[in-house]
Amino acid sequence: MSKNLKGYREVEFPEDTGSGKKRGKNEEVRRERSSKEQRNQDRKDAKKQIVKDVVILALFLIAAFTAVILINRYHPKKQESEPAGDPGASSLSESPEETEADSSSENSETVSVSDPEPETEPQTAPPTEAPTETATVPPESVAPTVAPTVAPSTASTGEEPKMYPYRALQPGLAIPVQGGITMPSWITQDLLRPGADSRPGTQIGTIKHVVVHYVGNVGSSAKDNRDYFEGNVDGRRVSSHFIVGMYGEIIQCIPLNEVAYAQGISQKYVDQGMVNHNYDSISIENCHPYSNGQFTSETYWALVKLTAWLLEQYGLGPDSLLRHYDATTNTQVGVHGKGCPLYFVEHPEAWEQFKATVGRFMEENPNLQ
């Protein structure tokens, strides 16, 4: 064999370059495809992460916003100077069954709303003469004619409410006569429309009392209740001179020289000797966040300041303060007043503490403006 192959030269077969290139190209395609799939997957992962971050941020913002709303609405601020027993620190609220109709009943004339108010006007509140510019002293204070209508502390002894001596005010600030009182800047005037059912413009008589109420409509604001008075068109007269809100804001709805319809009684009880205090008192409604009727600390202290200022203007003292309950109670004719303001009616000791607080406030802040 070797001899036969002797003359042949060894032949080298060339490499199969075609198949090698093909394999290299396939590998490159696979790498590129893998790289492209990896980039797509990275983009998907990035998008998922962005969506996740946005959702988490949105949930956090919603939670924070909700917390701020709840804190602003229900925060119970404490006042270190608040005397023990003052119901200012905790808040209040009513049952879910409360309706706007309940609110109207709390503000309406008690005992009977069927008898029109103007019928009592000639008997209880003859129009007073307009004050002159030189008037510097208040009208003579006349004690209530019906003892049971005063607060429990005076009713139990049979004594008439004490009329505190008039303190001279700074010239030009306020004149303690009907229609001549200058309103301080911390009271917002948002008077009801003249001629409305709740503001017929009836002139008020000599002021002997300041009457405290609660609105009875849980969580409603001072503006809500003012607008309710304004929108009342069913013929019933429902109003108040002032409304104190849950954050201490004070709105005036009726001028001080006009009657507000907040604690009226029917004519038949007037005929029996009861006094319709719509015609001789200034009324104050108070907002509250819970059903027990207790005021917030802001409402409580705004009410103290407002009542002290009003008593000062009319030369009266804390014993001239009445609850709506007191203003509509007369056991001699078998009439028991409305449970308003609820917390002060159910906690008479808190009412006495409130009056004492008003007295101290007056002593510490003479000539308040």
C-alpha positions as CSV (number, residue, x, y, z in Angstrom):
1,M,0.0,0.0,0.0
2,S,2.8,2.4,0.9
3,K,4.4,1.7,-2.4
4,N,1.2,2.4,-4.3
5,L,0.8,5.7,-2.4
6,K,4.3,6.8,-2.7
7,G,3.9,9.2,-5.6
8,Y,0.9,10.9,-4.1
9,R,1.3,14.1,-2.0
10,E,-0.6,14.5,1.2
11,V,-3.7,16.5,0.6
12,E,-5.0,18.8,3.3
13,F,-8.7,19.2,3.4
14,P,-9.8,22.8,4.0
15,E,-11.8,23.8,7.1
16,D,-15.6,23.9,6.7
17,T,-15.6,27.7,7.2
18,G,-19.2,28.0,6.1
19,S,-20.7,26.0,8.9
20,G,-18.4,27.8,11.5
21,K,-19.7,31.2,10.4
22,K,-23.2,30.0,10.6
23,R,-22.7,28.8,14.1
24,G,-21.1,32.1,15.1
25,K,-24.0,34.0,13.6
26,N,-26.5,31.9,15.4
27,E,-24.7,32.5,18.7
28,E,-24.7,36.2,18.1
29,V,-28.4,36.2,17.3
30,R,-29.1,34.3,20.5
31,R,-27.0,36.7,22.5
32,E,-28.8,39.7,21.0
33,R,-32.2,38.1,21.5
34,S,-31.3,37.4,25.1
35,S,-30.1,40.9,25.6
36,K,-33.3,42.3,24.1
37,E,-35.5,40.1,26.3
38,Q,-33.5,41.2,29.3
39,R,-33.9,44.9,28.4
40,N,-37.7,44.4,28.0
41,Q,-37.9,42.6,31.3
42,D,-35.9,45.4,33.0
43,R,-38.3,48.0,31.5
44,K,-41.3,46.0,32.7
45,D,-39.8,45.7,36.2
46,A,-39.1,49.4,36.3
47,K,-42.7,50.2,35.3
48,K,-44.1,47.9,37.9
49,Q,-41.9,49.5,40.6
50,I,-43.0,53.0,39.5
51,V,-46.7,52.0,39.7
52,K,-46.1,50.4,43.1
53,D,-44.4,53.6,44.4
54,V,-47.2,55.8,43.1
55,V,-49.8,53.6,44.8
56,I,-47.9,53.6,48.1
57,L,-47.5,57.4,47.9
58,A,-51.2,57.9,47.1
59,L,-52.3,55.7,50.0
60,F,-49.9,57.6,52.3
61,L,-51.3,61.0,51.2
62,I,-54.9,59.8,51.6
63,A,-54.2,58.6,55.1
64,A,-52.4,61.8,56.0
65,F,-55.2,64.0,54.6
66,T,-57.8,61.9,56.4
67,A,-55.9,62.2,59.7
68,V,-55.6,66.0,59.3
69,I,-59.3,66.4,58.7
70,L,-60.2,64.2,61.8
71,I,-57.7,66.1,64.0
72,N,-59.0,69.5,62.9
73,R,-62.6,68.5,63.4
74,Y,-62.4,66.5,66.7
75,H,-59.2,67.7,68.4
76,P,-59.9,68.3,72.1
77,K,-57.6,71.1,73.1
78,K,-57.1,71.5,76.8
79,Q,-56.8,74.9,78.5
80,E,-54.7,74.7,81.6
81,S,-56.5,77.7,83.1
82,E,-59.9,76.1,82.8
83,P,-61.4,75.6,86.2
84,A,-62.3,72.2,87.5
85,G,-65.8,71.2,86.6
86,D,-65.9,73.5,83.5
87,P,-67.3,71.4,80.6
88,G,-64.9,72.9,78.1
89,A,-62.4,70.1,77.5
90,S,-64.4,67.3,76.1
91,S,-66.7,67.4,73.1
92,L,-70.3,66.5,72.3
93,S,-72.7,64.7,69.8
94,E,-76.1,63.5,69.1
95,S,-77.6,60.2,67.8
96,P,-77.6,59.4,64.1
97,E,-81.4,59.7,64.2
98,E,-81.1,63.5,64.6
99,T,-82.6,65.3,61.6
100,E,-83.0,68.9,60.6
101,A,-86.4,68.8,62.0
102,D,-84.9,68.0,65.4
103,S,-82.8,71.1,65.0
104,S,-85.7,73.2,64.3
105,S,-87.5,71.9,67.3
106,E,-84.6,72.8,69.5
107,N,-84.6,76.4,68.2
108,S,-88.3,76.8,68.0
109,E,-90.6,78.5,70.5
110,T,-91.2,76.0,73.3
111,V,-94.4,74.7,74.9
112,S,-96.4,75.7,71.9
113,V,-95.5,76.9,68.4
114,S,-99.1,77.2,67.1
115,D,-99.8,80.5,68.7
116,P,-98.3,83.4,66.9
117,E,-95.6,85.4,68.8
118,P,-96.8,88.9,68.0
119,E,-99.9,88.3,70.1
120,T,-97.8,88.6,73.2
121,E,-96.0,91.7,72.2
122,P,-98.5,94.3,73.5
123,Q,-98.6,92.7,76.9
124,T,-94.9,92.0,77.5
125,A,-92.9,94.3,75.4
126,P,-94.2,97.8,74.7
127,P,-91.8,99.6,72.3
128,T,-89.2,101.7,74.1
129,E,-88.3,105.2,73.0
130,A,-85.2,105.5,70.8
131,P,-82.1,106.5,72.9
132,T,-80.6,110.0,72.5
133,E,-77.0,110.6,71.8
134,T,-76.4,111.9,75.3
135,A,-77.7,108.7,77.0
136,T,-75.0,107.4,79.3
137,V,-76.8,105.2,81.7
138,P,-78.8,102.0,81.1
139,P,-82.5,101.8,81.4
140,E,-83.7,100.9,84.9
141,S,-83.4,97.2,85.6
142,V,-86.6,95.5,86.5
143,A,-86.5,92.1,88.2
144,P,-88.5,89.2,86.6
145,T,-92.1,89.0,87.7
146,V,-92.1,85.2,87.9
147,A,-89.7,83.7,90.3
148,P,-89.6,80.1,88.9
149,T,-88.2,81.3,85.6
150,V,-84.8,82.2,87.2
151,A,-81.9,79.9,87.6
152,P,-82.2,77.1,90.3
153,S,-79.8,78.9,92.7
154,T,-82.2,81.9,93.0
155,A,-85.5,80.0,92.6
156,S,-84.7,77.9,95.6
157,T,-84.4,81.0,97.9
158,G,-87.1,83.0,96.2
159,E,-84.7,85.9,95.8
160,E,-84.9,88.2,92.8
161,P,-81.8,88.1,90.4
162,K,-79.2,90.5,91.6
163,M,-78.7,93.5,89.3
164,Y,-75.0,94.3,89.3
165,P,-74.1,98.0,89.4
166,Y,-73.4,99.6,86.1
167,R,-69.7,100.2,85.3
168,A,-69.0,103.3,83.2
169,L,-67.6,102.4,79.8
170,Q,-64.9,104.2,77.9
171,P,-66.5,107.1,75.9
172,G,-67.3,106.2,72.3
173,L,-67.0,102.5,72.7
174,A,-70.5,101.4,73.7
175,I,-73.7,102.9,75.2
176,P,-75.7,100.5,77.2
177,V,-79.1,101.4,75.8
178,Q,-81.2,99.6,73.1
179,G,-79.7,100.2,69.7
180,G,-76.7,102.1,70.9
181,I,-74.2,99.3,71.5
182,T,-71.1,99.2,69.4
183,M,-70.3,95.6,68.4
184,P,-66.7,94.4,69.2
185,S,-64.4,93.2,66.4
186,W,-64.4,89.6,67.6
187,I,-68.1,89.2,66.7
188,T,-69.0,88.6,63.1
189,Q,-72.2,90.3,62.0
190,D,-74.2,88.2,59.5
191,L,-77.7,89.5,60.1
192,L,-80.7,87.7,58.8
193,R,-82.6,89.4,55.9
194,P,-85.0,92.0,57.3
195,G,-88.6,91.0,56.9
196,A,-87.8,87.2,56.9
197,D,-90.0,84.9,58.9
198,S,-87.2,84.7,61.5
199,R,-86.6,88.4,61.6
200,P,-89.8,90.4,61.4
201,G,-88.1,93.4,63.0
202,T,-90.1,93.6,66.3
203,Q,-88.6,96.0,68.7
204,I,-87.3,94.4,72.0
205,G,-88.1,95.6,75.5
206,T,-85.8,96.3,78.5
207,I,-83.2,93.6,78.7
208,K,-83.2,91.6,81.9
209,H,-81.6,88.3,81.0
210,V,-79.1,86.6,78.7
211,V,-80.4,83.1,77.7
212,V,-78.1,80.2,76.8
213,H,-79.1,77.5,74.3
214,Y,-77.6,74.6,72.4
215,V,-78.5,74.0,68.7
216,G,-79.4,70.3,69.1
217,N,-78.1,69.6,65.6
218,V,-75.0,67.6,66.2
219,G,-71.9,68.7,64.3
220,S,-73.5,71.6,62.6
221,S,-71.6,74.9,62.4
222,A,-72.6,78.4,63.4
223,K,-73.0,79.3,59.7
224,D,-75.1,76.2,59.1
225,N,-77.5,77.3,61.8
226,R,-77.5,80.9,60.7
227,D,-78.5,79.9,57.2
228,Y,-81.2,77.6,58.6
229,F,-82.7,80.6,60.3
230,E,-82.5,82.6,57.1
231,G,-84.1,79.9,55.0
232,N,-87.0,79.2,57.3
233,V,-90.1,79.8,55.3
234,D,-92.7,77.7,57.0
235,G,-94.2,80.6,59.0
236,R,-92.6,79.6,62.3
237,R,-90.2,82.2,63.8
238,V,-86.9,80.5,64.8
239,S,-83.9,82.6,65.5
240,S,-81.3,83.7,68.0
241,H,-79.2,86.9,68.5
242,F,-75.9,85.0,68.5
243,I,-74.5,81.6,67.5
244,V,-71.2,80.3,68.9
245,G,-69.5,77.7,66.7
246,M,-67.4,74.7,67.8
247,Y,-64.2,76.6,67.1
248,G,-65.1,79.7,69.1
249,E,-66.4,81.7,66.2
250,I,-69.4,84.0,67.0
251,I,-72.0,85.1,64.5
252,Q,-74.6,87.8,65.2
253,C,-77.9,87.0,63.4
254,I,-80.4,89.6,65.0
255,P,-79.7,93.2,66.0
256,L,-79.7,93.7,69.8
257,N,-82.7,96.1,69.5
258,E,-84.9,93.5,67.8
259,V,-86.7,90.4,69.2
260,A,-85.1,86.9,68.4
261,Y,-87.5,84.0,68.6
262,A,-85.6,81.5,70.7
263,Q,-87.4,80.8,74.0
264,G,-91.0,81.8,73.4
265,I,-94.1,80.4,75.0
266,S,-97.7,80.2,73.9
267,Q,-100.2,83.0,74.7
268,K,-102.2,80.8,77.1
269,Y,-99.2,80.6,79.4
270,V,-98.6,84.3,79.2
271,D,-102.2,84.8,80.2
272,Q,-101.5,82.6,83.3
273,G,-98.7,84.9,84.4
274,M,-95.6,83.5,82.7
275,V,-93.1,85.8,81.1
276,N,-92.3,85.4,77.4
277,H,-88.5,86.0,77.6
278,N,-88.2,86.6,73.9
279,Y,-89.1,90.2,74.7
280,D,-86.7,90.9,77.6
281,S,-83.6,88.8,76.8
282,I,-80.7,88.3,74.5
283,S,-80.4,84.7,73.2
284,I,-77.2,82.7,72.4
285,E,-77.2,79.4,70.5
286,N,-74.2,77.1,70.9
287,C,-72.9,74.4,68.5
288,H,-71.7,71.0,69.8
289,P,-70.1,67.9,68.2
290,Y,-71.7,65.1,70.3
291,S,-75.1,64.2,71.6
292,N,-74.6,64.9,75.3
293,G,-74.7,68.6,74.4
294,Q,-71.4,69.4,76.1
295,F,-69.5,72.3,74.4
296,T,-66.0,72.2,73.1
297,S,-63.4,74.2,75.1
298,E,-63.4,76.8,72.3
299,T,-67.2,77.2,72.4
300,Y,-67.2,77.3,76.2
301,W,-64.7,80.1,76.5
302,A,-66.2,82.1,73.6
303,L,-69.5,81.8,75.4
304,V,-68.0,83.0,78.7
305,K,-66.5,86.1,76.9
306,L,-69.7,86.9,75.0
307,T,-72.0,86.6,78.0
308,A,-69.7,88.6,80.1
309,W,-69.6,91.4,77.5
310,L,-73.4,91.4,77.1
311,L,-74.0,91.5,80.9
312,E,-71.6,94.4,81.1
313,Q,-73.5,96.3,78.3
314,Y,-76.8,96.0,80.1
315,G,-75.6,96.5,83.7
316,L,-76.4,92.9,84.7
317,G,-74.6,90.2,86.5
318,P,-74.2,86.4,86.3
319,D,-77.5,85.8,88.2
320,S,-79.3,87.3,85.2
321,L,-78.1,84.3,83.1
322,L,-80.8,81.8,82.2
323,R,-80.8,78.4,80.5
324,H,-83.6,77.9,77.9
325,Y,-84.9,75.5,80.5
326,D,-85.2,78.2,83.1
327,A,-86.8,80.6,80.7
328,T,-89.6,78.2,79.9
329,T,-90.3,76.7,83.3
330,N,-93.0,77.7,85.7
331,T,-94.1,75.1,88.2
332,Q,-97.0,77.3,89.4
333,V,-98.8,76.8,86.1
334,G,-97.4,73.2,85.6
335,V,-95.0,74.1,82.8
336,H,-91.6,72.4,82.8
337,G,-89.0,73.9,80.5
338,K,-87.2,72.4,77.5
339,G,-84.0,70.4,78.1
340,C,-81.8,73.0,76.6
341,P,-78.9,73.5,76.8
342,L,-78.8,69.7,77.4
343,Y,-75.5,69.4,79.2
344,F,-76.2,72.3,81.6
345,V,-79.7,70.9,82.3
346,E,-78.5,67.4,83.1
347,H,-75.5,68.8,85.1
348,P,-76.8,71.8,87.1
349,E,-73.5,71.9,89.0
350,A,-71.8,72.6,85.7
351,W,-74.2,75.5,85.0
352,E,-73.5,77.0,88.4
353,Q,-69.8,76.7,87.7
354,F,-70.3,78.4,84.3
355,K,-72.0,81.4,86.0
356,A,-69.2,81.6,88.5
357,T,-66.7,81.6,85.7
358,V,-68.5,84.4,83.9
359,G,-68.5,86.4,87.1
360,R,-64.8,86.0,87.6
361,F,-64.2,86.9,83.9
362,M,-66.2,90.1,84.4
363,E,-64.2,91.1,87.4
364,E,-60.9,90.4,85.6
365,N,-61.9,92.1,82.4
366,P,-63.8,95.3,83.1
367,N,-64.9,97.4,80.2
368,L,-64.4,94.4,77.8
369,Q,-64.4,95.3,74.1
